[in-house]
Amino acid sequence: MNGETEVAKRGRDRARLRSPEPRFPVRKWVQPGTGSAVYCCLLLLIWIWVWFGLVWFYKEISH
């Protein structure tokens, strides 16, 4: 019984290590070191553009 649970634990750990990969396909084409920083900057820029767009849109409607 004990051996079986040990094998099951190992299998679960392997599955846990494997499972997060498909959720972030970006990592396949982005380099681990500087790539993540570039990706964060891109997200930040997109957020800023969206924010400015919303503010401008709101001003256009209110006038």
CHARMM-style PDB file with segment names, atoms N, HN, CA, C and O in Angstrom:
ATOM      1  N   MET     1       0.827  -1.211   0.000  1.00  0.00      PROA
ATOM      2  CA  MET     1       0.000   0.000   0.000  1.00  0.00      PROA
ATOM      3  C   MET     1       0.861   1.259   0.000  1.00  0.00      PROA
ATOM      4  O   MET     1       0.616   2.206  -0.748  1.00  0.00      PROA
ATOM      5  N   ASN     2       1.878   1.240   0.866  1.00  0.00      PROA
ATOM      6  HN  ASN     2       2.077   0.471   1.474  1.00  0.00      PROA
ATOM      7  CA  ASN     2       2.724   2.423   0.988  1.00  0.00      PROA
ATOM      8  C   ASN     2       3.446   2.733  -0.317  1.00  0.00      PROA
ATOM      9  O   ASN     2       3.558   3.894  -0.709  1.00  0.00      PROA
ATOM     10  N   GLY     3       3.943   1.678  -0.999  1.00  0.00      PROA
ATOM     11  HN  GLY     3       3.852   0.734  -0.680  1.00  0.00      PROA
ATOM     12  CA  GLY     3       4.630   1.857  -2.276  1.00  0.00      PROA
ATOM     13  C   GLY     3       3.717   2.455  -3.328  1.00  0.00      PROA
ATOM     14  O   GLY     3       4.139   3.306  -4.112  1.00  0.00      PROA
ATOM     15  N   GLU     4       2.475   2.016  -3.349  1.00  0.00      PROA
ATOM     16  HN  GLU     4       2.133   1.324  -2.713  1.00  0.00      PROA
ATOM     17  CA  GLU     4       1.506   2.527  -4.329  1.00  0.00      PROA
ATOM     18  C   GLU     4       1.253   4.025  -4.136  1.00  0.00      PROA
ATOM     19  O   GLU     4       1.225   4.793  -5.098  1.00  0.00      PROA
ATOM     20  N   THR     5       1.072   4.421  -2.877  1.00  0.00      PROA
ATOM     21  HN  THR     5       1.095   3.797  -2.096  1.00  0.00      PROA
ATOM     22  CA  THR     5       0.816   5.840  -2.612  1.00  0.00      PROA
ATOM     23  C   THR     5       2.032   6.692  -2.992  1.00  0.00      PROA
ATOM     24  O   THR     5       1.889   7.825  -3.452  1.00  0.00      PROA
ATOM     25  N   GLU     6       3.211   6.138  -2.796  1.00  0.00      PROA
ATOM     26  HN  GLU     6       3.327   5.217  -2.422  1.00  0.00      PROA
ATOM     27  CA  GLU     6       4.436   6.859  -3.154  1.00  0.00      PROA
ATOM     28  C   GLU     6       4.496   7.093  -4.661  1.00  0.00      PROA
ATOM     29  O   GLU     6       4.829   8.183  -5.127  1.00  0.00      PROA
ATOM     30  N   VAL     7       4.161   6.036  -5.413  1.00  0.00      PROA
ATOM     31  HN  VAL     7       3.890   5.151  -5.035  1.00  0.00      PROA
ATOM     32  CA  VAL     7       4.139   6.157  -6.883  1.00  0.00      PROA
ATOM     33  C   VAL     7       3.064   7.152  -7.314  1.00  0.00      PROA
ATOM     34  O   VAL     7       3.279   7.961  -8.217  1.00  0.00      PROA
ATOM     35  N   ALA     8       1.905   7.081  -6.657  1.00  0.00      PROA
ATOM     36  HN  ALA     8       1.731   6.424  -5.924  1.00  0.00      PROA
ATOM     37  CA  ALA     8       0.812   8.001  -6.985  1.00  0.00      PROA
ATOM     38  C   ALA     8       1.227   9.443  -6.705  1.00  0.00      PROA
ATOM     39  O   ALA     8       0.924  10.348  -7.482  1.00  0.00      PROA
ATOM     40  N   LYS     9       1.927   9.646  -5.581  1.00  0.00      PROA
ATOM     41  HN  LYS     9       2.173   8.911  -4.950  1.00  0.00      PROA
ATOM     42  CA  LYS     9       2.409  10.980  -5.234  1.00  0.00      PROA
ATOM     43  C   LYS     9       3.366  11.493  -6.292  1.00  0.00      PROA
ATOM     44  O   LYS     9       3.287  12.647  -6.714  1.00  0.00      PROA
ATOM     45  N   ARG    10       4.284  10.611  -6.722  1.00  0.00      PROA
ATOM     46  HN  ARG    10       4.348   9.673  -6.379  1.00  0.00      PROA
ATOM     47  CA  ARG    10       5.259  11.015  -7.743  1.00  0.00      PROA
ATOM     48  C   ARG    10       4.549  11.391  -9.040  1.00  0.00      PROA
ATOM     49  O   ARG    10       4.892  12.382  -9.686  1.00  0.00      PROA
ATOM     50  N   GLY    11       3.553  10.585  -9.412  1.00  0.00      PROA
ATOM     51  HN  GLY    11       3.274   9.780  -8.887  1.00  0.00      PROA
ATOM     52  CA  GLY    11       2.786  10.862 -10.628  1.00  0.00      PROA
ATOM     53  C   GLY    11       2.054  12.187 -10.532  1.00  0.00      PROA
ATOM     54  O   GLY    11       2.007  12.952 -11.495  1.00  0.00      PROA
ATOM     55  N   ARG    12       1.478  12.457  -9.356  1.00  0.00      PROA
ATOM     56  HN  ARG    12       1.516  11.836  -8.573  1.00  0.00      PROA
ATOM     57  CA  ARG    12       0.762  13.705  -9.150  1.00  0.00      PROA
ATOM     58  C   ARG    12       1.704  14.908  -9.244  1.00  0.00      PROA
ATOM     59  O   ARG    12       1.365  15.937  -9.828  1.00  0.00      PROA
ATOM     60  N   ASP    13       2.903  14.754  -8.651  1.00  0.00      PROA
ATOM     61  HN  ASP    13       3.178  13.918  -8.176  1.00  0.00      PROA
ATOM     62  CA  ASP    13       3.895  15.836  -8.702  1.00  0.00      PROA
ATOM     63  C   ASP    13       4.308  16.127 -10.137  1.00  0.00      PROA
ATOM     64  O   ASP    13       4.447  17.282 -10.537  1.00  0.00      PROA
ATOM     65  N   ARG    14       4.503  15.046 -10.913  1.00  0.00      PROA
ATOM     66  HN  ARG    14       4.390  14.107 -10.588  1.00  0.00      PROA
ATOM     67  CA  ARG    14       4.880  15.222 -12.322  1.00  0.00      PROA
ATOM     68  C   ARG    14       3.772  15.928 -13.088  1.00  0.00      PROA
ATOM     69  O   ARG    14       4.024  16.829 -13.888  1.00  0.00      PROA
ATOM     70  N   ALA    15       2.529  15.499 -12.825  1.00  0.00      PROA
ATOM     71  HN  ALA    15       2.324  14.767 -12.175  1.00  0.00      PROA
ATOM     72  CA  ALA    15       1.382  16.118 -13.502  1.00  0.00      PROA
ATOM     73  C   ALA    15       1.274  17.588 -13.113  1.00  0.00      PROA
ATOM     74  O   ALA    15       0.951  18.432 -13.949  1.00  0.00      PROA
ATOM     75  N   ARG    16       1.543  17.893 -11.844  1.00  0.00      PROA
ATOM     76  HN  ARG    16       1.805  17.207 -11.165  1.00  0.00      PROA
ATOM     77  CA  ARG    16       1.467  19.273 -11.369  1.00  0.00      PROA
ATOM     78  C   ARG    16       2.536  20.128 -12.048  1.00  0.00      PROA
ATOM     79  O   ARG    16       2.295  21.290 -12.374  1.00  0.00      PROA
ATOM     80  N   LEU    17       3.711  19.549 -12.258  1.00  0.00      PROA
ATOM     81  HN  LEU    17       3.907  18.605 -11.993  1.00  0.00      PROA
ATOM     82  CA  LEU    17       4.784  20.290 -12.929  1.00  0.00      PROA
ATOM     83  C   LEU    17       4.441  20.515 -14.401  1.00  0.00      PROA
ATOM     84  O   LEU    17       4.787  21.548 -14.973  1.00  0.00      PROA
ATOM     85  N   ARG    18       3.758  19.542 -15.011  1.00  0.00      PROA
ATOM     86  HN  ARG    18       3.477  18.702 -14.547  1.00  0.00      PROA
ATOM     87  CA  ARG    18       3.427  19.632 -16.425  1.00  0.00      PROA
ATOM     88  C   ARG    18       2.237  20.561 -16.690  1.00  0.00      PROA
ATOM     89  O   ARG    18       2.214  21.268 -17.698  1.00  0.00      PROA
ATOM     90  N   SER    19       1.254  20.561 -15.791  1.00  0.00      PROA
ATOM     91  HN  SER    19       1.272  19.987 -14.973  1.00  0.00      PROA
ATOM     92  CA  SER    19      -0.007  21.250 -16.067  1.00  0.00      PROA
ATOM     93  C   SER    19       0.082  22.771 -16.278  1.00  0.00      PROA
ATOM     94  O   SER    19      -0.633  23.278 -17.142  1.00  0.00      PROA
ATOM     95  N   PRO    20       0.912  23.532 -15.545  1.00  0.00      PROA
ATOM     96  CA  PRO    20       0.902  24.987 -15.764  1.00  0.00      PROA
ATOM     97  C   PRO    20       1.413  25.431 -17.138  1.00  0.00      PROA
ATOM     98  O   PRO    20       1.115  26.544 -17.570  1.00  0.00      PROA
ATOM     99  N   GLU    21       2.167  24.594 -17.822  1.00  0.00      PROA
ATOM    100  HN  GLU    21       2.410  23.689 -17.471  1.00  0.00      PROA
ATOM    101  CA  GLU    21       2.779  24.979 -19.107  1.00  0.00      PROA
ATOM    102  C   GLU    21       1.779  25.468 -20.171  1.00  0.00      PROA
ATOM    103  O   GLU    21       1.963  26.562 -20.706  1.00  0.00      PROA
ATOM    104  N   PRO    22       0.728  24.695 -20.496  1.00  0.00      PROA
ATOM    105  CA  PRO    22      -0.164  25.121 -21.581  1.00  0.00      PROA
ATOM    106  C   PRO    22      -0.908  26.435 -21.299  1.00  0.00      PROA
ATOM    107  O   PRO    22      -1.341  27.114 -22.230  1.00  0.00      PROA
ATOM    108  N   ARG    23      -1.054  26.786 -20.033  1.00  0.00      PROA
ATOM    109  HN  ARG    23      -0.702  26.235 -19.277  1.00  0.00      PROA
ATOM    110  CA  ARG    23      -1.759  28.023 -19.690  1.00  0.00      PROA
ATOM    111  C   ARG    23      -0.994  29.257 -20.156  1.00  0.00      PROA
ATOM    112  O   ARG    23      -1.597  30.293 -20.438  1.00  0.00      PROA
ATOM    113  N   PHE    24       0.328  29.152 -20.238  1.00  0.00      PROA
ATOM    114  HN  PHE    24       0.819  28.311 -20.009  1.00  0.00      PROA
ATOM    115  CA  PHE    24       1.147  30.289 -20.655  1.00  0.00      PROA
ATOM    116  C   PHE    24       1.949  29.932 -21.907  1.00  0.00      PROA
ATOM    117  O   PHE    24       3.151  29.683 -21.818  1.00  0.00      PROA
ATOM    118  N   PRO    25       1.291  29.906 -23.082  1.00  0.00      PROA
ATOM    119  CA  PRO    25       2.007  29.555 -24.319  1.00  0.00      PROA
ATOM    120  C   PRO    25       3.007  30.625 -24.737  1.00  0.00      PROA
ATOM    121  O   PRO    25       3.854  30.391 -25.598  1.00  0.00      PROA
ATOM    122  N   VAL    26       2.902  31.806 -24.119  1.00  0.00      PROA
ATOM    123  HN  VAL    26       2.213  31.996 -23.419  1.00  0.00      PROA
ATOM    124  CA  VAL    26       3.789  32.924 -24.457  1.00  0.00      PROA
ATOM    125  C   VAL    26       5.243  32.546 -24.187  1.00  0.00      PROA
ATOM    126  O   VAL    26       6.145  32.961 -24.915  1.00  0.00      PROA
ATOM    127  N   ARG    27       5.463  31.755 -23.133  1.00  0.00      PROA
ATOM    128  HN  ARG    27       4.731  31.418 -22.542  1.00  0.00      PROA
ATOM    129  CA  ARG    27       6.825  31.408 -22.733  1.00  0.00      PROA
ATOM    130  C   ARG    27       7.580  30.623 -23.801  1.00  0.00      PROA
ATOM    131  O   ARG    27       8.810  30.584 -23.787  1.00  0.00      PROA
ATOM    132  N   LYS    28       6.853  30.000 -24.723  1.00  0.00      PROA
ATOM    133  HN  LYS    28       5.854  30.032 -24.734  1.00  0.00      PROA
ATOM    134  CA  LYS    28       7.512  29.230 -25.781  1.00  0.00      PROA
ATOM    135  C   LYS    28       8.279  30.133 -26.742  1.00  0.00      PROA
ATOM    136  O   LYS    28       9.357  29.767 -27.212  1.00  0.00      PROA
ATOM    137  N   TRP    29       7.725  31.318 -27.035  1.00  0.00      PROA
ATOM    138  HN  TRP    29       6.850  31.615 -26.653  1.00  0.00      PROA
ATOM    139  CA  TRP    29       8.418  32.223 -27.980  1.00  0.00      PROA
ATOM    140  C   TRP    29       9.057  33.427 -27.296  1.00  0.00      PROA
ATOM    141  O   TRP    29       9.653  34.270 -27.967  1.00  0.00      PROA
ATOM    142  N   VAL    30       8.942  33.519 -25.975  1.00  0.00      PROA
ATOM    143  HN  VAL    30       8.458  32.835 -25.430  1.00  0.00      PROA
ATOM    144  CA  VAL    30       9.600  34.598 -25.232  1.00  0.00      PROA
ATOM    145  C   VAL    30      10.727  34.014 -24.404  1.00  0.00      PROA
ATOM    146  O   VAL    30      10.541  32.999 -23.733  1.00  0.00      PROA
ATOM    147  N   GLN    31      11.899  34.643 -24.441  1.00  0.00      PROA
ATOM    148  HN  GLN    31      12.050  35.468 -24.986  1.00  0.00      PROA
ATOM    149  CA  GLN    31      13.043  34.147 -23.678  1.00  0.00      PROA
ATOM    150  C   GLN    31      12.794  34.336 -22.178  1.00  0.00      PROA
ATOM    151  O   GLN    31      12.187  35.327 -21.772  1.00  0.00      PROA
ATOM    152  N   PRO    32      13.258  33.393 -21.356  1.00  0.00      PROA
ATOM    153  CA  PRO    32      12.951  33.404 -19.926  1.00  0.00      PROA
ATOM    154  C   PRO    32      13.412  34.663 -19.181  1.00  0.00      PROA
ATOM    155  O   PRO    32      12.706  35.137 -18.291  1.00  0.00      PROA
ATOM    156  N   GLY    33      14.577  35.211 -19.525  1.00  0.00      PROA
ATOM    157  HN  GLY    33      15.152  34.827 -20.248  1.00  0.00      PROA
ATOM    158  CA  GLY    33      15.129  36.321 -18.749  1.00  0.00      PROA
ATOM    159  C   GLY    33      14.477  37.660 -19.050  1.00  0.00      PROA
ATOM    160  O   GLY    33      13.665  38.152 -18.266  1.00  0.00      PROA
ATOM    161  N   THR    34      14.834  38.255 -20.197  1.00  0.00      PROA
ATOM    162  HN  THR    34      15.493  37.856 -20.834  1.00  0.00      PROA
ATOM    163  CA  THR    34      14.355  39.586 -20.555  1.00  0.00      PROA
ATOM    164  C   THR    34      12.962  39.527 -21.176  1.00  0.00      PROA
ATOM    165  O   THR    34      12.233  40.519 -21.161  1.00  0.00      PROA
ATOM    166  N   GLY    35      12.591  38.373 -21.720  1.00  0.00      PROA
ATOM    167  HN  GLY    35      13.183  37.567 -21.732  1.00  0.00      PROA
ATOM    168  CA  GLY    35      11.299  38.226 -22.403  1.00  0.00      PROA
ATOM    169  C   GLY    35      10.128  38.560 -21.511  1.00  0.00      PROA
ATOM    170  O   GLY    35       9.202  39.254 -21.930  1.00  0.00      PROA
ATOM    171  N   SER    36      10.160  38.068 -20.270  1.00  0.00      PROA
ATOM    172  HN  SER    36      10.912  37.504 -19.929  1.00  0.00      PROA
ATOM    173  CA  SER    36       9.052  38.309 -19.344  1.00  0.00      PROA
ATOM    174  C   SER    36       8.918  39.803 -19.038  1.00  0.00      PROA
ATOM    175  O   SER    36       7.807  40.317 -18.913  1.00  0.00      PROA
ATOM    176  N   ALA    37      10.051  40.495 -18.919  1.00  0.00      PROA
ATOM    177  HN  ALA    37      10.954  40.077 -19.020  1.00  0.00      PROA
ATOM    178  CA  ALA    37      10.033  41.940 -18.668  1.00  0.00      PROA
ATOM    179  C   ALA    37       9.419  42.670 -19.861  1.00  0.00      PROA
ATOM    180  O   ALA    37       8.619  43.588 -19.687  1.00  0.00      PROA
ATOM    181  N   VAL    38       9.797  42.258 -21.069  1.00  0.00      PROA
ATOM    182  HN  VAL    38      10.447  41.511 -21.210  1.00  0.00      PROA
ATOM    183  CA  VAL    38       9.253  42.858 -22.291  1.00  0.00      PROA
ATOM    184  C   VAL    38       7.746  42.627 -22.358  1.00  0.00      PROA
ATOM    185  O   VAL    38       6.983  43.526 -22.712  1.00  0.00      PROA
ATOM    186  N   TYR    39       7.326  41.398 -22.011  1.00  0.00      PROA
ATOM    187  HN  TYR    39       7.946  40.668 -21.724  1.00  0.00      PROA
ATOM    188  CA  TYR    39       5.912  41.044 -22.030  1.00  0.00      PROA
ATOM    189  C   TYR    39       5.133  41.901 -21.032  1.00  0.00      PROA
ATOM    190  O   TYR    39       4.037  42.374 -21.333  1.00  0.00      PROA
ATOM    191  N   CYS    40       5.711  42.099 -19.834  1.00  0.00      PROA
ATOM    192  HN  CYS    40       6.602  41.715 -19.589  1.00  0.00      PROA
ATOM    193  CA  CYS    40       5.076  42.942 -18.806  1.00  0.00      PROA
ATOM    194  C   CYS    40       4.955  44.377 -19.301  1.00  0.00      PROA
ATOM    195  O   CYS    40       3.926  45.021 -19.098  1.00  0.00      PROA
ATOM    196  N   CYS    41       5.996  44.877 -19.945  1.00  0.00      PROA
ATOM    197  HN  CYS    41       6.833  44.354 -20.110  1.00  0.00      PROA
ATOM    198  CA  CYS    41       5.976  46.240 -20.488  1.00  0.00      PROA
ATOM    199  C   CYS    41       4.900  46.382 -21.559  1.00  0.00      PROA
ATOM    200  O   CYS    41       4.197  47.391 -21.613  1.00  0.00      PROA
ATOM    201  N   LEU    42       4.774  45.364 -22.412  1.00  0.00      PROA
ATOM    202  HN  LEU    42       5.345  44.543 -22.368  1.00  0.00      PROA
ATOM    203  CA  LEU    42       3.749  45.387 -23.445  1.00  0.00      PROA
ATOM    204  C   LEU    42       2.361  45.424 -22.827  1.00  0.00      PROA
ATOM    205  O   LEU    42       1.498  46.186 -23.265  1.00  0.00      PROA
ATOM    206  N   LEU    43       2.146  44.591 -21.799  1.00  0.00      PROA
ATOM    207  HN  LEU    43       2.847  43.973 -21.443  1.00  0.00      PROA
ATOM    208  CA  LEU    43       0.856  44.582 -21.107  1.00  0.00      PROA
ATOM    209  C   LEU    43       0.567  45.947 -20.493  1.00  0.00      PROA
ATOM    210  O   LEU    43      -0.557  46.446 -20.563  1.00  0.00      PROA
ATOM    211  N   LEU    44       1.598  46.546 -19.889  1.00  0.00      PROA
ATOM    212  HN  LEU    44       2.510  46.141 -19.832  1.00  0.00      PROA
ATOM    213  CA  LEU    44       1.451  47.865 -19.262  1.00  0.00      PROA
ATOM    214  C   LEU    44       1.073  48.913 -20.314  1.00  0.00      PROA
ATOM    215  O   LEU    44       0.175  49.729 -20.102  1.00  0.00      PROA
ATOM    216  N   LEU    45       1.778  48.874 -21.455  1.00  0.00      PROA
ATOM    217  HN  LEU    45       2.507  48.212 -21.628  1.00  0.00      PROA
ATOM    218  CA  LEU    45       1.481  49.819 -22.535  1.00  0.00      PROA
ATOM    219  C   LEU    45       0.058  49.643 -23.037  1.00  0.00      PROA
ATOM    220  O   LEU    45      -0.638  50.628 -23.283  1.00  0.00      PROA
ATOM    221  N   ILE    46      -0.381  48.398 -23.192  1.00  0.00      PROA
ATOM    222  HN  ILE    46       0.185  47.598 -22.992  1.00  0.00      PROA
ATOM    223  CA  ILE    46      -1.749  48.120 -23.642  1.00  0.00      PROA
ATOM    224  C   ILE    46      -2.750  48.689 -22.643  1.00  0.00      PROA
ATOM    225  O   ILE    46      -3.743  49.302 -23.032  1.00  0.00      PROA
ATOM    226  N   TRP    47      -2.481  48.480 -21.336  1.00  0.00      PROA
ATOM    227  HN  TRP    47      -1.674  47.981 -21.020  1.00  0.00      PROA
ATOM    228  CA  TRP    47      -3.381  49.002 -20.303  1.00  0.00      PROA
ATOM    229  C   TRP    47      -3.467  50.520 -20.361  1.00  0.00      PROA
ATOM    230  O   TRP    47      -4.548  51.096 -20.239  1.00  0.00      PROA
ATOM    231  N   ILE    48      -2.294  51.177 -20.552  1.00  0.00      PROA
ATOM    232  HN  ILE    48      -1.415  50.709 -20.651  1.00  0.00      PROA
ATOM    233  CA  ILE    48      -2.267  52.643 -20.640  1.00  0.00      PROA
ATOM    234  C   ILE    48      -3.079  53.115 -21.841  1.00  0.00      PROA
ATOM    235  O   ILE    48      -3.862  54.058 -21.729  1.00  0.00      PROA
ATOM    236  N   TRP    49      -2.896  52.455 -23.003  1.00  0.00      PROA
ATOM    237  HN  TRP    49      -2.260  51.688 -23.093  1.00  0.00      PROA
ATOM    238  CA  TRP    49      -3.637  52.822 -24.207  1.00  0.00      PROA
ATOM    239  C   TRP    49      -5.131  52.657 -24.002  1.00  0.00      PROA
ATOM    240  O   TRP    49      -5.923  53.508 -24.407  1.00  0.00      PROA
ATOM    241  N   VAL    50      -5.517  51.539 -23.361  1.00  0.00      PROA
ATOM    242  HN  VAL    50      -4.874  50.847 -23.032  1.00  0.00      PROA
ATOM    243  CA  VAL    50      -6.942  51.283 -23.095  1.00  0.00      PROA
ATOM    244  C   VAL    50      -7.501  52.361 -22.171  1.00  0.00      PROA
ATOM    245  O   VAL    50      -8.595  52.882 -22.390  1.00  0.00      PROA
ATOM    246  N   TRP    51      -6.729  52.687 -21.132  1.00  0.00      PROA
ATOM    247  HN  TRP    51      -5.840  52.264 -20.953  1.00  0.00      PROA
ATOM    248  CA  TRP    51      -7.168  53.704 -20.167  1.00  0.00      PROA
ATOM    249  C   TRP    51      -7.364  55.063 -20.847  1.00  0.00      PROA
ATOM    250  O   TRP    51      -8.395  55.711 -20.662  1.00  0.00      PROA
ATOM    251  N   PHE    52      -6.370  55.488 -21.633  1.00  0.00      PROA
ATOM    252  HN  PHE    52      -5.533  54.961 -21.783  1.00  0.00      PROA
ATOM    253  CA  PHE    52      -6.477  56.766 -22.346  1.00  0.00      PROA
ATOM    254  C   PHE    52      -7.645  56.748 -23.329  1.00  0.00      PROA
ATOM    255  O   PHE    52      -8.368  57.734 -23.474  1.00  0.00      PROA
ATOM    256  N   GLY    53      -7.816  55.613 -23.999  1.00  0.00      PROA
ATOM    257  HN  GLY    53      -7.229  54.812 -23.882  1.00  0.00      PROA
ATOM    258  CA  GLY    53      -8.932  55.473 -24.936  1.00  0.00      PROA
ATOM    259  C   GLY    53     -10.271  55.626 -24.247  1.00  0.00      PROA
ATOM    260  O   GLY    53     -11.163  56.304 -24.758  1.00  0.00      PROA
ATOM    261  N   LEU    54     -10.418  55.000 -23.089  1.00  0.00      PROA
ATOM    262  HN  LEU    54      -9.694  54.450 -22.674  1.00  0.00      PROA
ATOM    263  CA  LEU    54     -11.669  55.100 -22.328  1.00  0.00      PROA
ATOM    264  C   LEU    54     -11.929  56.531 -21.863  1.00  0.00      PROA
ATOM    265  O   LEU    54     -13.049  57.033 -21.958  1.00  0.00      PROA
ATOM    266  N   VAL    55     -10.877  57.179 -21.358  1.00  0.00      PROA
ATOM    267  HN  VAL    55      -9.967  56.771 -21.281  1.00  0.00      PROA
ATOM    268  CA  VAL    55     -11.005  58.568 -20.896  1.00  0.00      PROA
ATOM    269  C   VAL    55     -11.418  59.479 -22.056  1.00  0.00      PROA
ATOM    270  O   VAL    55     -12.318  60.305 -21.907  1.00  0.00      PROA
ATOM    271  N   TRP    56     -10.761  59.330 -23.208  1.00  0.00      PROA
ATOM    272  HN  TRP    56     -10.029  58.659 -23.329  1.00  0.00      PROA
ATOM    273  CA  TRP    56     -11.071  60.140 -24.393  1.00  0.00      PROA
ATOM    274  C   TRP    56     -12.500  59.888 -24.858  1.00  0.00      PROA
ATOM    275  O   TRP    56     -13.234  60.825 -25.174  1.00  0.00      PROA
ATOM    276  N   PHE    57     -12.889  58.616 -24.895  1.00  0.00      PROA
ATOM    277  HN  PHE    57     -12.293  57.855 -24.638  1.00  0.00      PROA
ATOM    278  CA  PHE    57     -14.234  58.219 -25.310  1.00  0.00      PROA
ATOM    279  C   PHE    57     -15.283  58.838 -24.389  1.00  0.00      PROA
ATOM    280  O   PHE    57     -16.303  59.354 -24.845  1.00  0.00      PROA
ATOM    281  N   TYR    58     -15.015  58.776 -23.089  1.00  0.00      PROA
ATOM    282  HN  TYR    58     -14.186  58.357 -22.718  1.00  0.00      PROA
ATOM    283  CA  TYR    58     -15.936  59.343 -22.090  1.00  0.00      PROA
ATOM    284  C   TYR    58     -16.083  60.853 -22.279  1.00  0.00      PROA
ATOM    285  O   TYR    58     -17.186  61.391 -22.186  1.00  0.00      PROA
ATOM    286  N   LYS    59     -14.961  61.533 -22.544  1.00  0.00      PROA
ATOM    287  HN  LYS    59     -14.065  61.095 -22.619  1.00  0.00      PROA
ATOM    288  CA  LYS    59     -14.983  62.989 -22.769  1.00  0.00      PROA
ATOM    289  C   LYS    59     -15.767  63.324 -24.033  1.00  0.00      PROA
ATOM    290  O   LYS    59     -16.522  64.296 -24.056  1.00  0.00      PROA
ATOM    291  N   GLU    60     -15.593  62.528 -25.079  1.00  0.00      PROA
ATOM    292  HN  GLU    60     -14.980  61.739 -25.060  1.00  0.00      PROA
ATOM    293  CA  GLU    60     -16.301  62.756 -26.339  1.00  0.00      PROA
ATOM    294  C   GLU    60     -17.807  62.613 -26.150  1.00  0.00      PROA
ATOM    295  O   GLU    60     -18.584  63.391 -26.704  1.00  0.00      PROA
ATOM    296  N   ILE    61     -18.216  61.620 -25.369  1.00  0.00      PROA
ATOM    297  HN  ILE    61     -17.585  60.988 -24.919  1.00  0.00      PROA
ATOM    298  CA  ILE    61     -19.645  61.385 -25.128  1.00  0.00      PROA
ATOM    299  C   ILE    61     -20.244  62.505 -24.275  1.00  0.00      PROA
ATOM    300  O   ILE    61     -21.348  62.976 -24.545  1.00  0.00      PROA
ATOM    301  N   SER    62     -19.513  62.925 -23.251  1.00  0.00      PROA
ATOM    302  HN  SER    62     -18.615  62.543 -23.031  1.00  0.00      PROA
ATOM    303  CA  SER    62     -20.049  63.910 -22.297  1.00  0.00      PROA
ATOM    304  C   SER    62     -20.233  65.306 -22.920  1.00  0.00      PROA
ATOM    305  O   SER    62     -21.072  66.081 -22.462  1.00  0.00      PROA
ATOM    306  N   HSD    63     -19.453  65.625 -23.958  1.00  0.00      PROA
ATOM    307  HN  HSD    63     -18.771  64.995 -24.330  1.00  0.00      PROA
ATOM    308  CA  HSD    63     -19.550  66.970 -24.559  1.00  0.00      PROA
ATOM    309  C   HSD    63     -20.757  67.106 -25.467  1.00  0.00      PROA
ATOM    310  OT1 HSD    63     -20.978  68.170 -26.045  1.00  0.00      PROA
TER     311      HSD     63
END
